[in-house]
Amino acid sequence: MKDKLNSEIIKNDNDVFVMLDNLLEEKDNEWWNKFYSDREKPIPFFKNIPDENLVSYMDKDLLKKGKALDIGCGYGRNSFYLYKNGFQTTGIDFSKTSIEWGKQIQKEDSSNVNFLCQSIFDFKDTQESYDFIYDSGCLHHIKPHRRPEYLKIISKYLKSDGYFAMVCFNLKGGSNISDYDVYKDCSMHGGMGFSEHKLKEVLEPYFQIIEFREMIETTNENIFGKSFLWTVLMKKNKIFCISTQNQLFS
Ligand SMILES: C[S@@+](CC[C@H](N)C(=O)[O-])C[C@H]1O[C@@H](n2cnc3c(N)ncnc32)[C@H](O)[C@@H]1O
């Protein structure tokens, strides 16, 4: 009891964040390690094919080839696609079993993705050095109080003329709960679903939205397409970057 009294002290903003982290059930690297341990599970994204929207950006020649970062890359199905399309690609995921899976695939098909097994919150690289940052299915697992920090990390590493694209649950895919509900229920309910309004509210302080649409459902066996997901293509919001430069890059 005394230990608790002496350790659970809120002295600063970070202590509040840590308290909120502890309030919620853990869907952490251990949880994901178990999730990826059976590769035969009928999970739609366990098939090594790229997202429909990512293929469409490539087909339309929207992205400048250069450095790409795939956040919450899993075993790297989109990282491999980026690599094969000429990007110097880093895939980051905090699940050891997903990264091991990715490394095994790349041994077999001689790709050269730079896989990192760490949390995006611990990621360090040169600021504004990425031409393209991608998130397929990570944001809807980020706890709401950590979301601004997450989006600032992306802004910090994206070049001023680079693109950020993401895929996340809409209300057909994720749970229909508000940010407040997460803390009332102490649960993310398996991944938050976003309304169009909410997702734009969350992203627009940091990014300028170029394309916002539902993922196109497809039966093409070489492309992953599910209509329970939003797809968003963005550029960095320059006004935000200038006005918060010190805060963002500190
Ligand atoms: C729904 S899966 C998507 C995997 C992959 N992007 C795909 O589409 O195949 C979400 C991934 O995000 C990863 N993840 C969640 N939070 C993370 C964090 N803080 N840092 C790094 N990876 C994280 C999980 O380990 C998991 O692999």
The ligand as an SDF file (V2000), in Angstrom:
LIG
                    3D

 27 29  0  0  0  0  0  0  0  0999 V2000
   -3.6020   -4.0550  -37.6020 C   0  0  0  0  0  0  0  0  0  0  0  0
   -1.8840   -4.4140  -37.5140 S   0  0  0  0  0  0  0  0  0  0  0  0
   -1.3980   -3.8880  -39.1590 C   0  0  0  0  0  0  0  0  0  0  0  0
   -0.0810   -4.4910  -39.6160 C   0  0  0  0  0  0  0  0  0  0  0  0
    0.3860   -4.0530  -40.9970 C   0  0  0  0  0  0  0  0  0  0  0  0
    0.4700   -2.6240  -41.1460 N   0  0  0  0  0  0  0  0  0  0  0  0
   -0.4980   -4.6150  -42.0860 C   0  0  0  0  0  0  0  0  0  0  0  0
   -1.3760   -3.8870  -42.5490 O   0  0  0  0  0  0  0  0  0  0  0  0
   -0.3080   -5.7720  -42.4480 O   0  0  0  0  0  0  0  0  0  0  0  0
   -1.2910   -3.0900  -36.4880 C   0  0  0  0  0  0  0  0  0  0  0  0
    0.1980   -3.1670  -36.1960 C   0  0  0  0  0  0  0  0  0  0  0  0
    0.6140   -2.0250  -35.4460 O   0  0  0  0  0  0  0  0  0  0  0  0
    1.6350   -2.4410  -34.5570 C   0  0  0  0  0  0  0  0  0  0  0  0
    1.7430   -1.4120  -33.4910 N   0  0  0  0  0  0  0  0  0  0  0  0
    0.7690   -0.9910  -32.6390 C   0  0  0  0  0  0  0  0  0  0  0  0
    1.2330   -0.0200  -31.8310 N   0  0  0  0  0  0  0  0  0  0  0  0
    2.5400    0.1920  -32.1880 C   0  0  0  0  0  0  0  0  0  0  0  0
    3.5580    1.0500  -31.7170 C   0  0  0  0  0  0  0  0  0  0  0  0
    3.3470    1.9020  -30.6950 N   0  0  0  0  0  0  0  0  0  0  0  0
    4.7670    1.0250  -32.3250 N   0  0  0  0  0  0  0  0  0  0  0  0
    5.0070    0.1400  -33.3430 C   0  0  0  0  0  0  0  0  0  0  0  0
    4.0860   -0.7090  -33.8190 N   0  0  0  0  0  0  0  0  0  0  0  0
    2.8610   -0.6930  -33.2520 C   0  0  0  0  0  0  0  0  0  0  0  0
    1.1910   -3.8190  -34.0860 C   0  0  0  0  0  0  0  0  0  0  0  0
    2.2340   -4.5980  -33.5700 O   0  0  0  0  0  0  0  0  0  0  0  0
    0.6040   -4.3890  -35.3880 C   0  0  0  0  0  0  0  0  0  0  0  0
    1.5660   -5.1210  -36.1110 O   0  0  0  0  0  0  0  0  0  0  0  0
  1  2  1  0
  2  3  1  0
  2 10  1  0
  3  4  1  0
  4  5  1  0
  5  6  1  0
  5  7  1  0
  7  8  2  0
  7  9  1  0
 10 11  1  0
 11 12  1  0
 11 26  1  0
 12 13  1  0
 13 14  1  0
 13 24  1  0
 14 15  1  0
 14 23  1  0
 15 16  2  0
 16 17  1  0
 17 18  1  0
 17 23  2  0
 18 19  1  0
 18 20  2  0
 20 21  1  0
 21 22  2  0
 22 23  1  0
 24 25  1  0
 24 26  1  0
 26 27  1  0
M  CHG  2   2   1   9  -1
M  END
$$$$
